[in-house]
């Protein structure tokens, strides 16, 4: 990376959720509820990584990759998240969660944003409570991505 490129890597603004402390508390509270839910934490982190890749959120891609690595995730799986359909490293349940995350992140890419077949595939692997947790998690990571991309939050700029 050139010095000119490095110099451009500055956030426009401190994260709005940090500037508005009640917002950060609310987001952390929702994240806590999600983490206490019945969906495996690795599945949630894979979903977070994939949505962050789609949204181009370098901060979140960096953070969730590191979180997965700390949790013992293999390099093969980490490297393959963006191409999960063509990779043998994921369970059917993880594939269903990743498909749901992609559909719910790319809402305007098709006439029916989240097609029935994607929802039904997820419902084969997750019960109602688990689906609720997945949907909340996908919504929350998309919010974080949109905040970070808008303010150009630099990857690795906040210790996690």
Legacy VTK file of the C-alpha trace (Angstrom):
# vtk DataFile Version 3.0
C-alpha trace
ASCII
DATASET POLYDATA
POINTS 160 float
0.000 0.000 0.000
1.383 3.395 -0.901
1.775 6.259 1.538
-0.860 8.191 -0.389
-3.307 5.300 0.006
-2.491 4.902 3.687
-3.056 8.603 4.295
-6.580 8.294 2.870
-7.522 5.591 5.354
-9.174 7.735 7.969
-12.640 7.565 9.385
-14.906 10.464 8.522
-16.452 10.472 11.953
-16.289 8.555 15.165
-18.781 5.695 14.993
-22.277 7.140 15.544
-23.019 4.392 18.061
-20.039 5.582 20.110
-21.023 9.231 19.772
-24.533 8.389 20.989
-23.855 6.174 24.043
-27.481 5.039 24.386
-27.287 3.686 20.835
-24.164 1.668 21.639
-25.815 0.237 24.754
-28.858 -0.780 22.715
-26.738 -2.421 20.010
-24.617 -4.240 22.585
-27.778 -5.384 24.366
-29.197 -6.806 21.135
-25.858 -8.456 20.368
-25.916 -10.019 23.850
-29.387 -11.448 23.261
-28.267 -12.875 19.914
-25.144 -14.471 21.415
-27.216 -16.093 24.194
-29.523 -17.605 21.582
-29.529 -21.175 20.329
-27.506 -20.663 17.109
-23.849 -21.754 17.331
-21.516 -18.784 17.685
-19.381 -19.964 14.752
-22.420 -19.962 12.501
-23.253 -16.424 13.574
-19.665 -15.303 12.963
-19.665 -16.913 9.498
-22.912 -15.063 8.732
-21.380 -11.821 10.012
-18.271 -12.321 7.913
-20.241 -13.083 4.754
-22.599 -10.115 5.103
-19.598 -7.874 5.790
-17.862 -9.145 2.651
-20.960 -8.405 0.569
-21.285 -4.923 2.058
-17.594 -4.143 1.625
-17.083 -3.392 5.312
-13.342 -3.802 5.785
-13.601 -3.124 9.510
-16.127 -5.928 10.059
-14.416 -8.361 7.670
-11.210 -7.879 9.644
-12.928 -8.171 13.024
-15.047 -11.238 12.261
-12.164 -13.029 10.527
-10.025 -12.458 13.606
-12.849 -13.547 15.929
-13.312 -16.754 13.948
-9.577 -17.428 13.913
-9.408 -16.928 17.716
-12.303 -19.368 18.060
-10.251 -22.010 16.239
-11.678 -21.645 12.743
-9.533 -23.159 9.996
-7.873 -21.109 7.292
-9.634 -23.189 4.639
-13.054 -22.207 5.931
-12.106 -18.570 6.484
-10.683 -18.233 2.984
-13.711 -19.958 1.459
-16.544 -17.994 3.061
-16.920 -15.754 -0.001
-17.202 -18.881 -2.181
-19.080 -21.132 0.222
-21.295 -22.620 -2.506
-18.237 -24.029 -4.293
-16.407 -25.128 -1.136
-16.719 -28.449 0.691
-15.943 -26.978 4.118
-19.416 -26.023 5.348
-22.250 -28.030 6.849
-25.711 -27.994 5.312
-26.943 -25.889 8.239
-24.136 -23.357 7.758
-24.898 -23.229 4.031
-28.543 -22.497 4.769
-27.550 -19.714 7.182
-25.107 -18.236 4.654
-27.750 -18.317 1.901
-30.221 -16.574 4.196
-27.599 -13.978 5.116
-26.816 -13.293 1.464
-30.481 -12.936 0.499
-31.317 -10.702 3.469
-28.239 -8.575 2.781
-28.813 -8.240 -0.964
-32.471 -7.282 -0.710
-32.743 -5.579 -4.090
-30.945 -8.254 -6.131
-34.080 -10.232 -6.996
-37.808 -9.737 -7.303
-38.442 -11.693 -4.107
-35.711 -10.513 -1.750
-35.679 -13.676 0.367
-37.184 -16.414 -1.797
-39.256 -19.140 -0.192
-36.717 -21.804 -1.157
-33.965 -20.011 0.803
-36.243 -19.581 3.805
-37.433 -23.187 3.623
-33.853 -24.476 3.391
-33.004 -22.518 6.524
-36.155 -23.804 8.240
-34.996 -27.384 7.581
-32.002 -26.764 9.850
-33.217 -24.149 12.312
-36.348 -23.988 14.442
-38.396 -20.819 14.901
-36.260 -19.460 17.765
-33.062 -20.157 15.854
-34.445 -18.491 12.724
-35.386 -15.470 14.816
-31.817 -15.264 16.133
-30.406 -15.581 12.615
-32.688 -12.847 11.274
-31.787 -10.528 14.171
-28.087 -11.244 13.667
-28.275 -10.567 9.926
-30.124 -7.313 10.572
-27.618 -6.228 13.200
-24.518 -6.976 11.120
-26.049 -5.097 8.207
-26.591 -2.107 10.505
-22.969 -2.265 11.712
-21.762 -2.595 8.104
-23.764 0.412 6.994
-22.496 2.541 9.881
-18.868 1.556 9.294
-18.944 1.863 5.492
-20.655 5.270 5.661
-18.066 6.720 8.044
-15.181 4.790 6.395
-14.217 3.038 9.633
-10.687 1.749 9.084
-10.048 -1.970 9.600
-8.098 -2.593 12.792
-8.610 0.971 14.034
-10.517 -0.011 17.154
-9.184 -2.792 19.376
-11.656 -5.674 19.576
LINES 1 161
160 0 1 2 3 4 5 6 7 8 9 10 11 12 13 14 15 16 17 18 19 20 21 22 23 24 25 26 27 28 29 30 31 32 33 34 35 36 37 38 39 40 41 42 43 44 45 46 47 48 49 50 51 52 53 54 55 56 57 58 59 60 61 62 63 64 65 66 67 68 69 70 71 72 73 74 75 76 77 78 79 80 81 82 83 84 85 86 87 88 89 90 91 92 93 94 95 96 97 98 99 100 101 102 103 104 105 106 107 108 109 110 111 112 113 114 115 116 117 118 119 120 121 122 123 124 125 126 127 128 129 130 131 132 133 134 135 136 137 138 139 140 141 142 143 144 145 146 147 148 149 150 151 152 153 154 155 156 157 158 159
